[in-house]
Amino acid sequence: MEEGLNRARCVDQNIISISVGVPKEVQVYSLRHNAISELENFCFVENGYKSIEVLDLSYNLIFWVGLHAFSGMDKLVHVDLSSNRLRFIPSDIFFDTPELKILDISSNIFESLKNEPFIMHAKLEVLNLNNCRIKNLPVRLFNRLPNLKKLDLSENYVVTLNTDVLVPLRKLERIELRNDYWQCTEDFVATETWITERGITYDRQCKKRGPKMSEKIISVVPIEKNPVEINKVWNISTVNNLTITEKPTQPLTPFEKFDKDFSALQALLIGIEVGLAIGIIGTYIWLNKFCKCGALRCTRPQRRQRYLRGQRRDGDMRTNLLWSTVVNPDTETPPPYRRDLSLPDGSPPFRAYGLPSGVTETPLQIDAIRLPDRGETPPPPYNECRINI
């Protein structure tokens, strides 16, 4: 017990939830520098924390707060949600906390605010929006804070302030507007005048710089200078009448004339046209040499024709020979003199058939002994050529 309130400090413990076994009778509950990321609906009431009056949740990772996260906390007076990752909170999130008087939500990320009440509470007296990256202040931003007495809007990105934003704050006693981005226009100077005339404590941002008592007045004594003659400064001399001889111009070479008359693109096009013309002429000469005019039918070389004629002649000779054998079967082929078998000395290679040994007879040709029904067989080279009729 300290100052009549039950306190619980769970600081820098990497806590991720509000329920860490703290007694339900705690009244000052500090959970600074932890890792809490969300506050779900009825999270305090469901854990029995109904007696909390001061709740410190600063320097956590809170990015989402449920609409009924603080419901049932009838004794809550001070809430600190500074240095978190909040981008939006419902305007009636503290509707069920009737005794709330101090709300600190500084160092969050409320870049864009809509033209509607930011917080709605009848008894809220202190609102801290320091360093929330706020860029503009809509007219209806503080319409539902009738008892607000202290407002801190310092270190934001606001450049101007309209008096219509502050008119609903009838009980405002102090306002903080420390900022390096204020534009000291006539409207903003008029707003500062309006604030001071109503007795609100405020440090003016647009102050006129007055003369200091320690500054000395320095008189400037004119210094007499003699006129300067231009001729002496620039050393101008008379120009002699000199005749300038022009250099003889040399004739341009063909390449220099071409470069002078045509650009690079024109030279490229001319080169392409010349190349196409040469190609067309060469193709025409080649076709005229190897093809007949008009039909463009290419003739075969004479060597190829001679070869085909020789092949055709040999085939005709073979066909005529075989055909004559079929028509005249009595014609002997090959000639008899090619069918005679004899040794180099003219004697037959074999002895006569059926004669006893020692008996000689007039040598006969092998081909002379024939049987009556014997058929003649063409020589082996002619066995392969047959004509079927």
Backbone hydrogen bonds in HBPLUS format (Angstrom, degrees):
<---DONOR---> <-ACCEPTOR-->    atom                        ^
c    i                          cat <-CA-CA->   ^        H-A-AA   ^      H-
h    n   atom  resd res      DA  || num        DHA   H-A  angle D-A-AA Bond
n    s   type  num  typ     dist DA aas  dist angle  dist       angle   num
A0002-GLU N   A0005-LEU O   3.32 MM   3  5.59 169.9  2.33 143.1 145.7     1
A0005-LEU N   A0002-GLU O   3.02 MM   3  5.59 170.9  2.03 120.4 123.4     2
A0027-GLN N   A0006-ASN O   2.79 MM  21  5.06 161.9  1.82 134.5 140.2     3
A0028-VAL N   A0006-ASN O   2.85 MM  22  6.16 154.9  1.91 159.4 160.6     4
A0008-ALA N   A0028-VAL O   2.84 MM  20  6.21 150.4  1.92 174.6 171.4     5
A0030-SER N   A0008-ALA O   2.91 MM  22  6.22 171.1  1.91 170.2 172.5     6
A0010-CYS N   A0030-SER O   2.86 MM  20  5.97 174.1  1.87 162.5 164.1     7
A0012-ASP N   A0032-ARG O   3.05 MM  20  6.48 159.7  2.10 149.3 153.5     8
A0035-ALA N   A0015-ILE O   2.88 MM  20  5.50 146.9  1.99 141.7 150.7     9
A0026-VAL N   A0023-PRO O   3.33 MM   3  5.96 157.7  2.38 122.2 122.0    10
A0053-GLU N   A0027-GLN O   2.74 MM  26  5.27 172.1  1.75 139.4 141.1    11
A0054-VAL N   A0027-GLN O   3.12 MM  27  6.50 167.2  2.13 159.6 162.7    12
A0029-TYR N   A0054-VAL O   2.95 MM  25  6.30 156.6  2.00 175.6 171.8    13
A0056-ASP N   A0029-TYR O   3.01 MM  27  6.37 166.0  2.03 160.5 162.3    14
A0031-LEU N   A0056-ASP O   2.81 MM  25  5.85 170.9  1.82 162.1 165.3    15
A0033-HIS N   A0058-SER O   3.24 MM  25  6.75 145.0  2.37 140.7 150.9    16
A0061-LEU N   A0036-ILE O   2.90 MM  25  5.54 143.1  2.04 148.6 156.9    17
A0063-PHE N   A0037-SER O   3.05 MM  26  5.99 154.8  2.12 154.9 147.5    18
A0039-LEU N   A0064-TRP O   3.16 MM  25  6.55 146.8  2.28 146.5 156.1    19
A0066-GLY N   A0039-LEU O   2.82 MM  27  6.00 169.7  1.83 172.8 173.4    20
A0043-CYS N   A0040-GLU O   3.30 MM   3  5.45 144.5  2.43 133.7 126.3    21
A0042-PHE N   A0068-HIS O   2.79 MM  26  5.71 165.5  1.81 120.7 124.1    22
A0046-GLU N   A0042-PHE O   3.03 MM   4  5.92 164.3  2.05 147.8 152.5    23
A0047-ASN N   A0044-PHE O   3.25 MM   3  5.34 134.4  2.47  97.3 109.1    24
A0049-TYR N   A0044-PHE O   2.94 MM   5  5.19 152.0  2.01 156.8 149.0    25
A0048-GLY N   A0045-VAL O   2.97 MM   3  5.03 161.4  2.01 107.6 112.8    26
A0050-LYS N   A0048-GLY O   3.11 MM   2  5.76 127.9  2.40 104.6  90.1    27
A0077-VAL N   A0053-GLU O   2.79 MM  24  5.15 168.9  1.80 132.3 136.2    28
A0078-HIS N   A0053-GLU O   3.03 MM  25  6.43 166.1  2.05 162.2 166.0    29
A0055-LEU N   A0078-HIS O   2.93 MM  23  6.24 167.6  1.95 157.2 160.4    30
A0080-ASP N   A0055-LEU O   2.96 MM  25  6.33 150.0  2.06 160.5 168.2    31
A0057-LEU N   A0080-ASP O   2.84 MM  23  5.72 159.7  1.88 155.2 161.6    32
A0059-TYR N   A0082-SER O   3.05 MM  23  6.55 148.4  2.15 143.7 153.0    33
A0085-ARG N   A0062-ILE O   2.86 MM  23  5.54 150.3  1.95 144.8 149.8    34
A0069-ALA N   A0066-GLY O   3.22 MM   3  4.99 158.8  2.27 109.6 106.9    35
A0071-SER N   A0068-HIS O   3.36 MM   3  5.00 165.7  2.38  98.1 101.7    36
A0073-MET N   A0070-PHE O   3.41 MM   3  5.98 156.9  2.47 136.1 134.7    37
A0076-LEU N   A0073-MET O   3.41 MM   3  5.65 169.3  2.43 110.1 112.8    38
A0101-LYS N   A0077-VAL O   2.89 MM  24  5.38 178.1  1.89 139.4 139.8    39
A0102-ILE N   A0077-VAL O   3.13 MM  25  6.46 168.7  2.14 164.4 165.3    40
A0079-VAL N   A0102-ILE O   3.07 MM  23  6.39 161.1  2.11 152.5 157.3    41
A0104-ASP N   A0079-VAL O   3.02 MM  25  6.41 160.9  2.06 158.4 164.2    42
A0081-LEU N   A0104-ASP O   2.73 MM  23  5.87 159.7  1.77 166.0 172.4    43
A0083-SER N   A0106-SER O   2.91 MM  23  6.40 150.5  2.00 143.7 152.6    44
A0109-ILE N   A0086-LEU O   2.92 MM  23  5.87 158.2  1.96 165.6 171.2    45
A0093-ILE N   A0090-PRO O   3.27 MM   3  5.24 148.9  2.37 116.5 112.2    46
A0120-MET N   A0091-SER O   2.96 MM  29  5.69 151.8  2.04 154.7 145.5    47
A0095-PHE N   A0092-ASP O   3.27 MM   3  5.16 148.9  2.37 112.6 109.3    48
A0097-THR N   A0094-PHE O   3.31 MM   3  5.26 162.3  2.35 106.1 106.5    49
A0100-LEU N   A0097-THR O   3.35 MM   3  5.84 169.2  2.36 122.2 122.6    50
A0125-GLU N   A0101-LYS O   2.84 MM  24  5.04 160.4  1.88 125.2 131.8    51
A0126-VAL N   A0101-LYS O   2.96 MM  25  6.32 155.0  2.02 164.0 169.5    52
A0103-LEU N   A0126-VAL O   2.98 MM  23  6.14 159.1  2.03 148.1 154.6    53
A0128-ASN N   A0103-LEU O   3.10 MM  25  6.53 155.0  2.16 157.8 163.7    54
A0105-ILE N   A0128-ASN O   3.22 MM  23  6.00 157.7  2.27 150.6 154.4    55
A0107-SER N   A0130-ASN O   2.83 MM  23  6.28 156.2  1.89 162.1 169.8    56
A0110-PHE N   A0132-CYS O   2.99 MM  22  5.46 142.0  2.13 138.4 149.6    57
A0135-LYS N   A0111-GLU O   3.39 MM  24  5.97 153.2  2.46 153.1 148.4    58
A0116-GLU N   A0114-LYS O   2.83 MM   2  5.51 135.4  2.03 104.9  91.1    59
A0118-PHE N   A0141-LEU O   3.01 MM  23  5.38 170.0  2.02 145.2 141.9    60
A0121-HIS N   A0144-ARG O   3.26 MM  23  6.48 159.8  2.30 164.1 165.9    61
A0149-LYS N   A0125-GLU O   2.77 MM  24  5.01 163.5  1.80 126.5 132.1    62
A0150-LYS N   A0125-GLU O   2.99 MM  25  6.37 156.8  2.04 164.7 169.8    63
A0127-LEU N   A0150-LYS O   3.10 MM  23  6.42 160.9  2.13 154.5 159.7    64
A0152-ASP N   A0127-LEU O   3.18 MM  25  6.62 152.8  2.26 159.6 164.6    65
A0129-LEU N   A0152-ASP O   2.91 MM  23  5.63 155.6  1.97 149.1 156.6    66
A0131-ASN N   A0154-SER O   3.03 MM  23  6.43 163.8  2.06 153.6 156.1    67
A0157-TYR N   A0134-ILE O   2.84 MM  23  5.56 141.1  1.99 144.5 156.2    68
A0141-LEU N   A0138-PRO O   3.40 MM   3  5.43 162.1  2.43 110.1 110.4    69
A0173-GLU N   A0149-LYS O   2.73 MM  24  5.01 168.4  1.74 129.9 133.9    70
A0174-ARG N   A0149-LYS O   3.05 MM  25  6.50 152.8  2.13 161.0 167.6    71
A0151-LEU N   A0174-ARG O   3.08 MM  23  6.47 155.5  2.14 146.8 154.2    72
A0176-GLU N   A0151-LEU O   2.93 MM  25  6.43 150.4  2.02 152.0 160.9    73
A0153-LEU N   A0176-GLU O   2.87 MM  23  5.76 165.6  1.89 152.5 155.1    74
A0155-GLU N   A0178-ARG O   2.68 MM  23  6.02 160.7  1.72 168.5 175.3    75
A0183-GLN N   A0159-VAL O   2.98 MM  24  5.56 161.4  2.02 150.8 145.5    76
A0165-VAL N   A0162-ASN O   3.18 MM   3  5.83 158.2  2.23 114.7 120.4    77
A0166-LEU N   A0163-THR O   3.09 MM   3  5.42 132.0  2.33 105.7 117.2    78
A0167-VAL N   A0163-THR O   3.15 MM   4  6.30 127.6  2.44 147.9 162.3    79
A0169-LEU N   A0166-LEU O   3.14 MM   3  5.52 144.8  2.27 110.4 120.2    80
A0170-ARG N   A0168-PRO O   3.00 MM   2  5.68 126.6  2.29 108.8  93.3    81
A0201-THR N   A0173-GLU O   2.87 MM  28  6.16 162.7  1.90 152.5 146.7    82
A0175-ILE N   A0201-THR O   3.14 MM  26  6.41 163.0  2.17 175.4 170.8    83
A0185-THR N   A0183-GLN O   2.63 MM   2  5.60 134.8  1.82 113.5  97.9    84
A0189-VAL N   A0185-THR O   2.98 MM   4  6.19 162.1  2.01 152.2 157.6    85
A0190-ALA N   A0186-GLU O   2.93 MM   4  6.06 150.2  2.02 141.9 150.2    86
A0191-THR N   A0187-ASP O   2.96 MM   4  6.27 145.5  2.08 141.9 151.3    87
A0192-GLU N   A0188-PHE O   2.97 MM   4  6.31 157.5  2.02 150.7 156.0    88
A0193-THR N   A0189-VAL O   3.02 MM   4  6.26 154.1  2.08 143.9 151.2    89
A0194-TRP N   A0190-ALA O   2.92 MM   4  6.14 153.7  1.99 143.9 151.3    90
A0195-ILE N   A0191-THR O   2.98 MM   4  6.26 150.3  2.07 148.9 156.3    91
A0196-THR N   A0192-GLU O   3.11 MM   4  6.37 168.8  2.12 153.8 155.4    92
A0197-GLU N   A0193-THR O   2.97 MM   4  6.08 153.4  2.04 149.6 157.2    93
A0198-ARG N   A0195-ILE O   3.32 MM   3  5.58 140.8  2.48 102.3 112.0    94
A0200-ILE N   A0195-ILE O   3.41 MM   5  5.77 160.2  2.45 159.1 154.2    95
A0199-GLY N   A0196-THR O   3.15 MM   3  5.28 162.4  2.18 109.5 112.1    96
A0215-GLU N   A0212-LYS O   3.33 MM   3  5.66 160.5  2.37 106.5 112.2    97
A0233-VAL N   A0229-GLU O   3.27 MM   4  6.59 155.5  2.34 147.2 154.1    98
A0234-TRP N   A0230-ILE O   2.97 MM   4  6.07 178.8  1.97 160.8 161.1    99
A0235-ASN N   A0231-ASN O   2.99 MM   4  5.47 119.7  2.36 125.8 137.5   100
A0242-LEU N   A0240-ASN O   2.96 MM   2  5.76 108.5  2.49 114.0  97.5   101
A0257-LYS N   A0253-THR O   2.90 MM   4  6.20 156.9  1.95 157.8 164.9   102
A0258-PHE N   A0254-PRO O   2.91 MM   4  6.12 156.4  1.97 145.1 151.9   103
A0259-ASP N   A0255-PHE O   2.90 MM   4  6.18 160.4  1.94 149.7 154.5   104
A0260-LYS N   A0256-GLU O   2.94 MM   4  6.09 144.9  2.07 140.0 149.8   105
A0261-ASP N   A0257-LYS O   2.88 MM   4  6.07 151.5  1.96 151.1 158.3   106
A0262-PHE N   A0258-PHE O   2.99 MM   4  5.91 153.9  2.06 152.2 157.4   107
A0267-ALA N   A0263-SER O   2.98 MM   4  6.19 155.7  2.04 146.8 153.8   108
A0268-LEU N   A0264-ALA O   3.00 MM   4  6.25 149.9  2.09 143.1 151.0   109
A0269-LEU N   A0265-LEU O   3.02 MM   4  6.34 159.7  2.06 150.6 155.2   110
A0270-ILE N   A0266-GLN O   2.96 MM   4  6.17 159.7  2.01 150.3 155.9   111
A0271-GLY N   A0267-ALA O   2.99 MM   4  6.18 158.1  2.04 146.1 151.8   112
A0272-ILE N   A0268-LEU O   3.04 MM   4  6.34 154.8  2.10 148.2 154.7   113
A0273-GLU N   A0269-LEU O   3.00 MM   4  6.27 161.4  2.04 151.2 155.8   114
A0274-VAL N   A0270-ILE O   2.96 MM   4  6.19 163.4  1.99 154.5 158.6   115
A0275-GLY N   A0271-GLY O   3.00 MM   4  6.17 160.0  2.05 147.3 152.8   116
A0276-LEU N   A0272-ILE O   2.99 MM   4  6.25 158.2  2.04 150.4 155.9   117
A0277-ALA N   A0273-GLU O   3.00 MM   4  6.23 159.0  2.05 150.4 156.0   118
A0278-ILE N   A0274-VAL O   3.03 MM   4  6.27 163.1  2.06 153.7 157.3   119
A0279-GLY N   A0275-GLY O   3.03 MM   4  6.22 158.5  2.08 147.3 153.4   120
A0280-ILE N   A0276-LEU O   2.97 MM   4  6.20 156.9  2.02 151.1 156.8   121
A0281-ILE N   A0277-ALA O   3.06 MM   4  6.29 165.5  2.08 153.5 156.8   122
A0282-GLY N   A0278-ILE O   3.01 MM   4  6.18 166.0  2.03 152.0 155.8   123
A0283-THR N   A0279-GLY O   3.01 MM   4  6.16 156.2  2.07 146.1 152.6   124
A0284-TYR N   A0280-ILE O   3.02 MM   4  6.23 154.0  2.08 147.6 154.6   125
A0285-ILE N   A0281-ILE O   3.04 MM   4  6.32 160.5  2.08 152.9 157.5   126
A0286-TRP N   A0282-GLY O   3.08 MM   4  6.29 160.3  2.12 147.1 152.2   127
A0287-LEU N   A0283-THR O   3.02 MM   4  6.22 161.2  2.06 149.7 154.3   128
A0288-ASN N   A0284-TYR O   2.91 MM   4  6.05 156.5  1.96 150.3 157.1   129
A0289-LYS N   A0285-ILE O   3.12 MM   4  6.24 137.4  2.31 142.1 151.9   130
A0290-PHE N   A0286-TRP O   3.30 MM   4  6.48 158.0  2.35 149.1 153.2   131
A0291-CYS N   A0287-LEU O   2.90 MM   4  5.41 131.9  2.14 145.6 152.9   132
A0296-LEU N   A0292-LYS O   3.06 MM   4  5.31 141.0  2.22 151.9 156.8   133
A0305-GLN N   A0301-PRO O   3.25 MM   4  6.66 151.6  2.33 144.4 152.4   134
A0306-ARG N   A0302-GLN O   2.89 MM   4  6.16 161.9  1.92 153.9 158.2   135
A0307-TYR N   A0303-ARG O   3.05 MM   4  6.26 155.9  2.11 145.6 152.1   136
A0308-LEU N   A0304-ARG O   3.09 MM   4  6.33 157.6  2.14 145.7 151.3   137
A0309-ARG N   A0305-GLN O   2.91 MM   4  6.19 156.1  1.97 152.0 158.7   138
A0310-GLY N   A0306-ARG O   3.01 MM   4  6.24 162.9  2.04 151.0 154.8   139
A0311-GLN N   A0307-TYR O   3.04 MM   4  6.31 158.7  2.09 148.3 153.9   140
A0312-ARG N   A0308-LEU O   2.92 MM   4  6.12 155.3  1.98 145.7 152.7   141
A0313-ARG N   A0309-ARG O   2.88 MM   4  6.10 154.0  1.95 152.0 158.9   142
A0314-ASP N   A0310-GLY O   3.03 MM   4  6.25 164.5  2.05 152.5 155.5   143
A0315-GLY N   A0311-GLN O   3.15 MM   4  6.32 158.0  2.20 144.8 150.8   144
A0316-ASP N   A0312-ARG O   3.04 MM   4  6.29 151.6  2.13 143.9 151.5   145
A0317-MET N   A0313-ARG O   3.04 MM   4  6.34 155.6  2.10 151.1 157.1   146
A0318-ARG N   A0314-ASP O   3.16 MM   4  6.40 164.1  2.19 151.6 154.9   147
A0319-THR N   A0315-GLY O   3.05 MM   4  6.21 157.8  2.10 146.6 153.0   148
A0320-ASN N   A0316-ASP O   2.97 MM   4  6.16 160.5  2.00 151.3 156.0   149
A0321-LEU N   A0317-MET O   3.04 MM   4  6.21 159.4  2.09 149.5 154.9   150
A0322-LEU N   A0318-ARG O   3.06 MM   4  6.26 170.0  2.07 152.8 154.8   151
A0323-TRP N   A0319-THR O   2.92 MM   4  6.01 155.2  1.99 145.9 153.8   152
A0324-SER N   A0320-ASN O   2.95 MM   4  6.09 152.7  2.03 146.5 152.7   153
A0325-THR N   A0321-LEU O   3.21 MM   4  6.47 146.0  2.33 143.7 152.2   154
A0326-VAL N   A0322-LEU O   3.20 MM   4  6.51 147.8  2.30 144.0 151.9   155
A0327-VAL N   A0323-TRP O   3.04 MM   4  6.32 161.2  2.08 149.5 154.4   156
A0328-ASN N   A0324-SER O   2.95 MM   4  5.89 165.4  1.97 146.4 150.8   157
A0331-THR N   A0328-ASN O   3.28 MM   3  5.76 156.7  2.33 111.4 118.0   158
A0338-ARG N   A0335-PRO O   3.04 MM   3  5.69 152.0  2.12 117.4 125.2   159
A0339-ARG N   A0336-PRO O   2.79 MM   3  5.16 152.9  1.87 112.7 122.0   160
A0343-LEU N   A0347-SER O   2.89 MM   4  5.51 165.2  1.91 160.0 165.0   161
A0346-GLY N   A0343-LEU O   3.02 MM   3  5.26 163.2  2.05 113.8 119.0   162
A0359-VAL N   A0356-PRO O   3.36 MM   3  5.89 160.5  2.40 127.3 129.6   163
A0368-ALA N   A0365-GLN O   2.85 MM   3  5.24 156.2  1.91 109.9 118.0   164
A0374-ARG N   A0371-LEU O   3.25 MM   3  5.13 164.3  2.28 105.6 108.6   165
A0382-TYR N   A0379-PRO O   2.93 MM   3  5.66 143.8  2.06 121.3 130.9   166
A0383-ASN N   A0380-PRO O   3.12 MM   3  5.25 160.9  2.16 109.9 115.9   167
A0385-CYS N   A0382-TYR O   3.37 MM   3  5.47 149.6  2.47  99.8 107.7   168
